[in-house]
């Protein structure tokens, strides 16, 4: 690939940099499939996968829930902002962000400047089904069930959607159910980012 670039004089310096320093950011609500699709997609396109929440947990040796409890949302969002800027310096990465990441500071604008942003969009109904099953691992959802859970998702998704919708690519993942679905959806995303 390098030789092809050097032989073709029509490429600008910026295009060469973009070729060698690829970054993809997945954004969307919790349960949208950012980690599931991110792992599959990163393998398919040869990028290193980074889950921002896990990166934060590794750095601080505490869970996101513990950091929220100790530092409050403002303290956590500052940590998240700083480490987003750190991982965005890495080359050839696919970064799965936390559900709230795009909604604070200048994070969404920053991600758009640093690489390709993809919003994994899911309907409220599908999110409610997915999150009902995994709510024990998500403290903000722990005591919500049925209609209360659906109402919470609808309200918070409405607040976050204006940020998510700033992504360059909006891709629906309602059909994500299995590993086979993750591979099929990832192939579809590859066609959009070519």
C-alpha positions, 0 to 999 in steps of 0.5 A: 500500500505504501508504494502505491501511494508514493507512485500516485502523486495525486494524493495530498499530504493530508490524505496520506496522514489520514491513510496512515492514522485511521481512527473510528469512534462509535457513539450511541446509547448504552446497549446499542452494540458499540462494544459488540460491533466494535470488536468485530468491526475492528478485526475486519478493518485491522484496527486496534479496539479500545473500549473507552470505559474499560480504558478508564477502568484500567487506568484508575483501577476502579469501575465506572460505577465506583468513579461516579460514586466517588467523584460524581458525574462532573468528576467522571466526565472530566476523567472521560474527556481527558482520556478520550483526548489521550486515546484519540492520539493513538493511530489505527484505532476503533474507539467505543465510547461511553453512552454519555461521552459525546454529550459533554464538553466538546467531545463530539466535535473533537471526535469528528476532527480526529476521525470518523464518527458512527452513531449506532442508532437503536429504537427505544423499544429495542433498547428497553429489551436489551437493557432489561436483560443487562440492567444489573451491570448498569447502576443507573438502570438497576431499580427501573423495570418495564414502563419506568425503564422505557420512559427513562430510556426515551427521556435520556435518549431524546436529550442525547440524540442531538449529540449522537446525530452529529456523527458522520454516519448514522447506522441502525443496529436494531437487528443486532441479536447474535455474533452473526448479526454483528458480522453482517452489520460490521460488513455493512458499516465497512461499505459506508466508511470506504 
